[in-house]
Amino acid sequence: MYTIEPTDCAFPDIDLLTRHTAVEEDGILTGPNATGAITFCERKGFYKKVRAAVHEQYKPANVYQHILADRMADCIWRAERYASFETTALNFQIQRQWDHTNELVPKASVGVHAYQAFQTMDPAQRKSLMEALKLEERYWRRHRTLAAELRLIQRTCPIQQVQ
C-alpha cells in the first residue's frame, strides 16, 4: 500500500496548518472527515478506503461502535505507515551500501544486502528503525483489541442498524 504522496509535495505553512486543525476534547478525531491519522502528504482517498472497509466489515450500529471502527481504521493506517517507514529506511541504506556489500560478498543475495545495510546503519538510525517496528506491532495489537471489543459489544448488545 502506498500511503505517501510523491516526494515533490511541498511542506505547508506551519501556521496555516495549525490554524486549520481542530481537535476534540480527548484529542481524537473520528468520523468520515477525520484526518487526525493522516499527514499532509498522505493520500486521504486511501485512508477513506481503509475506513470504509472497516465499517463495511463490522457494520457499526451506534456512535460507540462507529468510534471503535474509526479507531481500528486509524490503527491499520498507522501500522502501515510504520511498515512503510521500515521498508523505506532499509531501502535507502541498501542502496548506499550496495557496491560495498558486493565487494565484500560477490553476487550477494538480497538477504546479505539487507543484513549488511542494517549492520552499517548508525546507532540512531538503527534505534529509530527498531522503534518503528515496535510501534507497528503495538498498533496491530491495539487493532486486534478494538476488533475483539467491537465484536463482543455487537454480540452482547444487539442494536438496530443506524441508517
C-alpha positions as CSV (number, residue, x, y, z in Angstrom):
1,M,0.0,0.0,0.0
2,Y,1.4,3.4,-1.0
3,T,0.1,5.9,1.6
4,I,2.5,8.7,0.8
5,E,2.2,11.3,-2.0
6,P,5.1,11.7,-4.3
7,T,8.2,13.3,-2.8
8,D,7.6,16.6,-4.8
9,C,4.8,17.7,-2.5
10,A,5.7,20.9,-0.7
11,F,5.6,21.5,3.1
12,P,2.7,23.7,4.0
13,D,3.0,26.8,6.1
14,I,3.0,25.5,9.6
15,D,0.9,28.4,11.0
16,L,-1.7,27.7,8.3
17,L,-1.7,24.0,9.3
18,T,-2.0,24.9,13.0
19,R,-4.9,27.4,12.4
20,H,-6.9,24.8,10.5
21,T,-6.5,21.9,12.9
22,A,-9.4,21.3,15.2
23,V,-9.1,18.7,17.9
24,E,-11.9,17.4,20.1
25,E,-11.6,17.4,23.9
26,D,-10.0,14.0,24.0
27,G,-7.6,14.8,21.2
28,I,-9.1,12.1,18.9
29,L,-10.8,13.0,15.6
30,T,-13.3,10.5,14.4
31,G,-15.9,10.3,11.6
32,P,-15.7,10.3,7.8
33,N,-13.9,13.7,7.6
34,A,-11.3,12.8,10.3
35,T,-7.8,13.5,9.3
36,G,-6.1,13.0,12.7
37,A,-4.3,9.9,11.4
38,I,-3.2,11.4,8.1
39,T,-0.2,13.6,7.5
40,F,-0.5,16.4,4.9
41,C,1.2,14.4,2.1
42,E,-0.6,11.1,2.7
43,R,-3.4,10.2,0.4
44,K,-6.8,10.9,2.1
45,G,-8.5,8.7,-0.5
46,F,-6.6,5.6,0.7
47,Y,-7.4,6.4,4.3
48,K,-11.1,6.8,3.4
49,K,-11.0,3.4,1.6
50,V,-9.4,1.7,4.7
51,R,-12.1,3.4,6.9
52,A,-14.9,2.3,4.6
53,A,-13.6,-1.2,4.5
54,V,-13.5,-1.4,8.3
55,H,-17.1,0.0,8.5
56,E,-18.3,-2.4,5.8
57,Q,-16.8,-5.4,7.6
58,Y,-18.0,-4.6,11.1
59,K,-21.2,-2.6,10.3
60,P,-21.2,-0.4,13.4
61,A,-24.7,0.3,14.7
62,N,-24.3,3.1,17.2
63,V,-21.9,6.0,18.0
64,Y,-19.7,4.0,20.3
65,Q,-19.3,1.2,17.6
66,H,-18.5,3.9,15.0
67,I,-15.8,5.3,17.2
68,L,-14.3,1.8,17.7
69,A,-14.4,1.2,13.9
70,D,-12.8,4.6,13.3
71,R,-10.0,3.8,15.8
72,M,-9.5,0.5,14.2
73,A,-9.0,2.2,10.8
74,D,-6.6,4.6,12.4
75,C,-4.6,1.7,13.8
76,I,-4.4,0.0,10.5
77,W,-3.3,3.2,8.8
78,R,-0.6,3.9,11.4
79,A,0.7,0.3,11.4
80,E,1.0,0.5,7.6
81,R,2.9,3.8,7.9
82,Y,5.4,2.2,10.3
83,A,5.8,-0.7,7.9
84,S,6.4,1.8,5.1
85,F,9.0,3.6,7.2
86,E,10.9,0.4,7.9
87,T,11.0,-0.5,4.2
88,T,12.0,2.9,3.1
89,A,14.8,3.3,5.6
90,L,16.1,-0.1,4.8
91,N,15.9,0.5,1.1
92,F,17.9,3.7,1.4
93,Q,20.6,2.0,3.4
94,I,20.8,-0.9,1.0
95,Q,21.2,1.5,-1.9
96,R,24.0,3.3,0.0
97,Q,25.8,0.1,0.8
98,W,25.2,-1.9,-2.5
99,D,28.6,-1.6,-4.1
100,H,30.4,-2.1,-0.7
101,T,28.4,-5.2,0.0
102,N,29.1,-6.6,-3.5
103,E,32.8,-6.0,-2.8
104,L,32.6,-7.9,0.4
105,V,30.4,-10.7,-0.9
106,P,30.4,-11.1,-4.7
107,K,26.9,-11.8,-6.1
108,A,25.4,-11.2,-2.6
109,S,21.8,-12.3,-2.1
110,V,19.1,-9.9,-1.1
111,G,19.3,-11.2,2.5
112,V,23.0,-10.4,2.7
113,H,22.3,-6.9,1.3
114,A,19.6,-6.3,3.9
115,Y,21.7,-7.6,6.7
116,Q,24.7,-5.5,5.7
117,A,22.5,-2.5,5.4
118,F,21.1,-3.0,8.9
119,Q,24.6,-3.6,10.3
120,T,26.0,-0.4,8.8
121,M,23.3,1.9,9.9
122,D,24.5,4.4,12.6
123,P,23.1,3.6,16.1
124,A,20.5,6.4,15.9
125,Q,19.1,5.1,12.6
126,R,19.1,1.5,13.8
127,K,17.3,2.5,17.0
128,S,14.7,4.5,15.0
129,L,14.1,1.5,12.8
130,M,13.6,-0.8,15.8
131,E,11.3,1.7,17.5
132,A,9.2,1.8,14.3
133,L,8.9,-2.0,14.4
134,K,7.7,-1.8,18.0
135,L,5.2,0.9,17.1
136,E,3.9,-1.1,14.2
137,E,3.3,-4.2,16.4
138,R,1.7,-2.0,19.1
139,Y,-0.8,-0.7,16.6
140,W,-1.7,-4.2,15.3
141,R,-2.2,-5.3,18.9
142,R,-4.4,-2.3,19.5
143,H,-6.4,-3.1,16.3
144,R,-7.0,-6.7,17.5
145,T,-8.1,-5.4,20.9
146,L,-10.5,-2.9,19.4
147,A,-11.9,-5.6,16.9
148,A,-12.5,-8.0,19.8
149,E,-14.2,-5.3,21.8
150,L,-16.4,-4.3,18.9
151,R,-17.4,-8.0,18.2
152,L,-18.2,-8.5,21.9
153,I,-20.4,-5.5,22.0
154,Q,-22.2,-6.4,18.9
155,R,-22.8,-10.0,20.2
156,T,-24.0,-8.9,23.7
157,C,-25.9,-5.7,22.9
158,P,-27.8,-6.2,19.6
159,I,-29.0,-2.8,18.3
160,Q,-31.0,-1.8,15.3
161,Q,-28.7,-0.7,12.5
162,V,-28.3,3.1,12.1
163,Q,-29.4,4.4,8.7
